[in-house]
Amino acid sequence: MFEHLLGSIRGLGRRVNDRIWRLGYATRFFAMTLVYSGTSFRRFFLTIREIYFTGVLSLIIILVSGLFVGMVLGLQGYDTLQRYGSSEALGILVALSLVRELGPVVSALLFASRAGSAITAEIGLMKATEQLSAMEMMAVNPVARVVAPRFWAGVISMPLLAALFSAMGIFGGYLVGVVLIGVDEGSFWSQMQASVDYREDILNGVIKSAVFGVIVSWIAVFEGYDSEPTAEGVSGATTRTVVTSSLAILAADFILTAFMFRGA
């Protein structure tokens, strides 16, 4: 029994050690990506192409999701505010919920599911088919040529997608609150304009989405580059990207919110 307990402790220590080593390797890989990012900026067409792949092709799911999230906020918010005689403040509720929280978080989760998994699968497939090794044989740095453009494309695309998500969500709230239910249009827009602060709300939302873009892009390119060169390895790396990115987004959201609104 003592030997079994000792073996369990050793196994736990080995797993913890592996996780710490992998975190250190991921940090080193992130630093390498930043160092070799000059190539992706000098040949910016590489990044532009990846922005189309990660950003433009994600527009449909972002816009449709934002519209329905805003419509649900309009319905739920009106039902709650009406109980306290404050239905005219529906615009404030919808705008602040989206700009501060739901816009950056939900769009980042959708971005990780759609674009992050695709980036991991693409890089993992390139590794499995030895395309990355072929680049090294031709004296082409795969981090500079493959990883960095995809990383910066995700970082650039994420704040733009979050802004579009929030805008579409506000439009969805307008459709439900003003067009469908009948809330006064002037009150909806004027109270929203008066209550949403640029620095406290909009800028903080942009900062959140930019941080989420760095996190998701970093995890996606690392998992693809570090995946096993097999079909099963690429599949596992894609799954880890979605799961790890989702957990990291939620954890980072709590930390950022605690710092941003601690004085509120």
N, C-alpha and C positions, 0 to 999 in steps of 0.2 A: 504493500500500500504506500509506504514511504517512497519507493522508487517511482511509482505511478505519479505521486504528487510532485516529485522532483522533475519528472519528465514533462509534466504539464507546465511547471514554472519555466523550464528551459524553452518549451515551445512558445509560451507567451513572450518571453524575452526575445526569442529569435524573430517573432512577428513584429514586435515593437521596434527592434533594431532595423528590420527590413523597411518598415514604414519611415523611420527617421532617415535612413540612407536614401530612400526614394525621394523624400522631400528635399534633401540636400542636392540630389542630382537634378531635380526639377528646378530648383533655384539657380543652380549653375547653368542649366539650359536656358533659363529666362535671361540671365546675364549675357550669354552668348548671342541670343536673339537680338538683344539691344545693341551689342557690339557690332554685329554684322548687318544692322539695319540700314547702314549707309548705302548699300547696293540697291536695296528696294526703293530708296528715295531717289538715287541717281537714275535708276530705270523705273520711273514711277508708273509706266504703263503696266508693269507686273502687278502693282498694288491696285491700280484702277480695274484691271480685269478681275481681281479677287473681290473688290468691292461690289462689282456687279454680281458675282457668284454668291457672296454672303449677304449682301444688303438688298440689292434690287430684287433678287429672286425670293427674298423673305418678306417682301412688301405685302403680298396677298394675305398671308396668315396674320401678319401684324395688324393690318388695317381692319380685317374682318373681326378679329378678336377684340381690338380696341372698340369697334362699334358696338358689339354686343355687351362688352363689359360696361361701357357707358350707359347703355340702355338699361341694364340690370341695376346699376347705381341709381339711375333716375327713378325707377320703380320703387326700389327699396328705400331710397332716401326720401322720396315724397311721402311714402306710407309712414315713415318714422317722424318726419318733420311736421306732418299734418296733425299728429297727436298733440303737439305743443304749439300749434298755431303759427308755425314758422315755415310754411311751405314756400314762401317767396325766397328763402335762403337756399333753395335747391341748387342753384348755380354754384354757390360757394362750396357746398358739400361735394358736388361732382368734380369741380376743378381741383380743389385741394387734395381730394382722395387720389386723383389721377396724377397730378403733377408731383406731389410729394412721395407717393408710395406705389400705387398700382402701376402707373406708367413705367417707371424704371424696372420694377421687380418682375412684373408679368411679361413685359417685352424681353427682358433678359432670359427668363425661363424659356420662352418660345424661341429665342435666338439660339440658346444652347441646344434645344431639341432639334431644331431644323439645321442651322448653319454649323454649330459646333460639332455635331455628330457627322455631318458631311465632310468637314475639314479633317477630322480624325480618320474617317474611312478612306479619304483620298490619299493622305500621307501614308497611312498604314498599307494601302494597296501598292503605292509606289515603293515602299520598303519590301513588301512581299515579292514583288516582281523585279527586285534588285535595280530599280531605276536610280535610287539614291546612291547605291554603290557604284553604278556606272558614272554618275556625275563626279564622284570622288576620283575615279580612275581618269577622268578627263580634266582634273584639276579645277572642277567647279564645286564651290562650297555649297552643299545642299541646304544648310541653315540660311545662308544669304539668298539663295535662288528660290527655295521652296517654302521655308518656314517663315522668314521675316515678312514677305508680302502678305501672306495669309494672316499673320498676327496683326499687322497694322491695318489690314482691311477690316478685321473684326473690331478693332479699337475705334476706327473712324465710323463704321456703320452703326454701332450700338447706340450712341447718343441720338443720331438722326432717326433711327427706328423708334426709340423711346419717345421722342418728340412727336412723331407722327401717330404713335399709339395714343398718346395723351390728347392730341388734337381730335382724332377720330372719336375717342371716348367722350370728349366734351360735346361733340356734335351728336353722338348717340343720346347723351343725357338731354340735350336740347330737343331732339325729336320726341322723346318720351314725355319730358316735363312740359314743354311749351306746346308742341303740335298735338300730341295725343291727349294729355291730361288737361292742359289749359292753364298752366302757370303763366303769369304775366311776363311777356317777353322782355320788356324793359327792366323789370326787377331782376330777372334771371341774369342778364348780361351786366347790368350796372353794379349789382352787388358782387358779382364775380370779379369784375375789374377793380372794384374798391378794396377787396379783401385779399386778393392774391398778390403777394409781395415778390418783387423780382429776385432779391437776394435770398430771402428766407425760404422761398418756395421754388421758384423756377430754377435759379442757379444751383441750389442744393440738389434738385432733381437731375440736372445735367451732370453734376459731379458724381452722383450715384451711378448714373447710366454709364459714364466713362469708366469708373472703377469696375463695374460689372463687365464691361467690354474687355478690359485688360484681363480679368480673371477668366472669363469664358474662353477667350482666344488663347491665353497661355495654357490652360488645361487641354484644349483641343489639339493644339500643335504638339504639345509634349506627349500626350497619350498616343497620337499617331506616330510620332517619331520613335517612341519607346516600345511600340507594340511588337509582339512576336510576329515574325514573317510568315504567318500561316493564316488560313481563313478563320480559324477559331480565335487566333490572337487578335486579328483585326476586329472581329465581332466583339470580343471582350473589351478591347480598348474603346470602341464606340459606346458600349454600355457604360463603362467607367466615366467617360466624358460627360454623359448626360447626368448621371447620378452625382458625381463629384461636383460638377458645375452647379447643379441645383442646390446642393447643400451649402456650397461656398457662397452662392448668391444670397441665400437667406441669412447665413451667419454674418456676412459683410453688411447686409442691410441693417441688421440690428446694431452692429458696431457704429456704422455711419450715422444712423438715426440718433443713437445715444449722444454722439459728439455734436451733431448739427443742431439738435433741438433741446440740448440740456439746459439752455438758459431761457427756454420758452415758458 
